[in-house]
Amino acid sequence: DAYQIVRKKTGIVVIRVVPNEEFTNQSTQKIIDDWSQRLGVPVVVEVVGDIPIMNNNKRLTIVDE
């Protein structure tokens, strides 16, 4: 239902996902495989219950930590 991409200082990319009913373990692996190949860095998927909405009523999609 929602996602957020976080680039950590360590170089790892974390993709936070709020899953819908169609999300499976295969979905997680596909995300990891596709994004790590495109970006050339390790990718981790975190399944979360919510991604906070900012004061402007939007979600921050890309975060650089």
C-alpha positions as CSV (number, residue, x, y, z in Angstrom):
1,D,0.0,0.0,0.0
2,A,3.0,2.3,0.6
3,Y,6.7,2.3,0.5
4,Q,9.7,4.4,1.5
5,I,13.3,4.1,0.3
6,V,16.0,4.9,2.9
7,R,19.7,5.2,2.0
8,K,21.8,4.5,5.1
9,K,25.2,6.0,5.7
10,T,26.6,2.5,5.5
11,G,25.6,2.3,1.8
12,I,22.8,-0.1,2.4
13,V,19.3,0.7,1.0
14,V,16.3,-0.1,3.2
15,I,13.0,-0.3,1.5
16,R,10.1,0.0,4.0
17,V,6.9,-1.5,2.7
18,V,3.4,-1.4,4.1
19,P,2.1,-4.6,2.5
20,N,-1.3,-5.2,1.0
21,E,-3.1,-8.6,0.9
22,E,-1.2,-9.6,-2.3
23,F,2.3,-9.1,-0.8
24,T,4.2,-12.4,-0.3
25,N,7.7,-13.6,0.6
26,Q,8.3,-13.8,-3.2
27,S,7.4,-10.1,-3.5
28,T,10.1,-9.4,-0.9
29,Q,12.7,-11.4,-2.7
30,K,11.8,-9.8,-6.1
31,I,12.2,-6.3,-4.6
32,I,15.6,-7.2,-3.1
33,D,16.8,-8.8,-6.4
34,D,15.6,-6.0,-8.7
35,W,16.7,-3.1,-6.6
36,S,20.1,-4.5,-5.6
37,Q,20.8,-5.2,-9.2
38,R,19.8,-1.7,-10.3
39,L,21.5,0.2,-7.5
40,G,24.6,-2.0,-7.1
41,V,24.3,-2.0,-3.3
42,P,22.8,-4.3,-0.7
43,V,19.1,-3.9,-0.3
44,V,17.0,-4.9,2.8
45,V,13.2,-4.9,2.9
46,E,11.4,-4.0,6.1
47,V,7.7,-4.7,6.4
48,V,6.2,-2.0,8.5
49,G,2.7,-1.2,9.7
50,D,2.7,2.4,8.7
51,I,4.9,5.1,7.0
52,P,4.2,8.4,8.7
53,I,2.6,11.3,6.8
54,M,4.3,14.6,7.1
55,N,2.7,18.0,7.9
56,N,2.0,18.6,4.2
57,N,-0.2,15.4,4.1
58,K,2.4,13.5,2.0
59,R,4.8,10.6,2.7
60,L,8.5,11.1,2.4
61,T,9.3,8.6,-0.3
62,I,13.1,8.9,-0.4
63,V,15.2,9.4,2.8
64,D,18.9,9.9,3.0
65,E,20.2,9.1,6.5
